[in-house]
């Protein structure tokens, strides 16, 4: 069983990496980019029977800083 966890900064939290990417895109001549938010994707190889609740617990305890980040679990 595999799962992907998508982690992003919550709305309202400054994203300096996203701002740097936006600036770099403009420097390279790409126009029309109003904003960039950067996050991370974590892929997990799990044993069969691992529940989505257990994955959520992994996110809450380690994979995401829930004070400033939100996460979404995708079982694939």
DAJO-V568163 format. One record per backbone hydrogen bond with DSSP energy under -0.5 kcal/mol. CO is the residue of the C=O (numbers start at 0). NH is the residue of the N-H. E is the energy in kcal/mol with one decimal. If there is no record, write none. Layout:
BEGIN
CO;NH;E, CO;NH;E
END
This chain:
BEGIN
0;45;-3.4, 1;75;-2.3, 2;43;-3.3, 3;5;-0.5, 3;73;-3.0, 4;6;-0.6, 4;41;-2.5, 5;71;-2.0, 6;39;-2.3, 7;69;-3.1, 9;12;-1.9, 14;18;-2.2, 15;19;-2.1, 16;20;-2.2, 17;21;-2.5, 18;22;-2.4, 19;23;-2.4, 20;24;-2.6, 21;25;-2.0, 22;26;-2.3, 23;27;-1.8, 24;29;-2.5, 25;28;-1.4, 28;30;-0.7, 31;33;-0.8, 37;8;-0.5, 39;6;-2.9, 40;42;-0.5, 41;4;-2.7, 43;2;-2.1, 43;45;-0.6, 46;49;-1.7, 50;54;-1.8, 51;55;-2.5, 52;56;-1.9, 53;57;-2.0, 54;58;-2.2, 55;59;-2.6, 56;60;-2.2, 57;61;-2.4, 57;62;-1.9, 58;63;-2.1, 63;65;-1.2, 64;67;-1.4, 64;68;-2.6, 67;9;-3.1, 69;7;-2.4, 71;5;-2.9, 73;3;-3.1, 73;75;-0.5
END
